[in-house]
Amino acid sequence: MSTEQPAVRFVRLPPPVLEALLAGDLAAARTATGIPLSKWFLSDEVTWLWRMRLDQIAGDPASADWIVRAAVSVPDGVVVGAGGFHGPPDSAGMVEMGYSTDPAYRRRGYAKAMVTELLRWAAGEESVVTVRASISPQNVASLATIAGFGFEHVGEQWDEEDGTEFLYERPARPA
């Protein structure tokens, strides 16, 4: 088994793809993206996200450049999950990242690869100052995923769907 950290690239999921996924049309979504999206993209675990992001884009078309994308492993081209930001940077230059790994590819380093790529993306955007992650205290896997990336615990918040979340932040471009 290789000890090398996997790498991912992100592929946009524009509104027609999100609509196809919500309609259960995986073939159309695959054709539109040019990548082999898995059946996980039609699962209850993520379809709520497609609806939320589609509504978000309708209200703020500029958010489409920032939100959820398919995570494709490099160099083999397997779609291993999804990641992106919750939206464009706020007035203070903060973006909140989110990521999820297809259960078939968990515990292989892909979540860390997504965090690596999200941080690279944020660092390349002049308007981004701070990257945030909000994680349930019970989500041990996600807490372990961000360890080693320089995030600091800065507080907590109440999320209507997830309950208590710990807030972690780090500079987009550490000194």
Secondary structure, DSSP 8 states (H G I E B T S, - for coil): ---S--EEEEEE--HHHHHHHHTT-HHHHHHHHTS---GGGGSHHHHHHHHHHHHHHHH-GGGGGTS-EEEEEETT--EEEEEEESSS--TTSEEEEEEEE-GGGTTSSHHHHHHHHHHHHHHT-TT--EEEEEE-TT-HHHHHHHTTTT-EEEEEEEETTTEEEEEEEEESS--
